Amino acid sequence: MLLRRLDWWIGLLFAIGSAGFALGAFPYVAARADPTAVGITFFVGSIFFTCAAGLQLAQAVMGGGWLDRLATAVQFAGTLFFNWTTLAGLNDALDTEEQVHRVWAPDAVGSICFLVASYVAIVALCGRPWCRRRGDTPWRIAMLNMVGSVFFGISAITSFILPETGEVLNADATNATTFLGAACFLAGGVLLMPRLGRARALPAVG
């Protein structure tokens, strides 16, 4: 019962964290809000991600297989990189080289961790490299997380900081793909929450 109850809290925390990233990256907000406020929104969202991922790792350790533990451990590491990069991004005193190493690089590594965790979770759920389960909620959650991770990966690429100008490669694409990725994670978190009292969903969320 404890493992099932954790699903609800994990889903809620991921949903809140995802909502923070979606809000910060929403084109209207990103273009008009104070950059520091947007940065704080991202950082707070990343903290909720880490709390959710930590609970999901504990859940996997208590009752999951080794693939579940691997997926959630890699995902948890990814959230820590997001904690670091969103916090470092609040420092306006960083020069371009420092932004690349302290902001962009951890973000890229975190995005890779999410991609790896999402795919390992699919393998853990399917028992093979790929499967399709129509009407199956855990499968839907896993797919949403995979698509969200792909969007976050694209965001990491488009947010590369150009050494010549100190500007990101494509700010509009970065905001758009971050928003879409966060929307996928938000949907996955919401789908996970009603599972209290039903069969436990193992795919990593986020």
Protein Blocks (a to p, Z undefined) as FASTA:
>chain_A
ZZmmmmmmmmmmmmmmmmmmmmmmmmklmmmmcfklmmmmmmmmmmmmmmmmmmmmmmmm
mmpcfklmmmmmmmmmmmmmmmmmmmmmmmmkbcfklmmmmmmmmmmmmmmmmmmmmmmm
mmmmnopabdcdehiaklmmmmmmmmmmmmmmmmmmmmpccfklopafblmlmmmmmmmm
mmmmmmmmmmmmmmgoiacdfbdgZZ
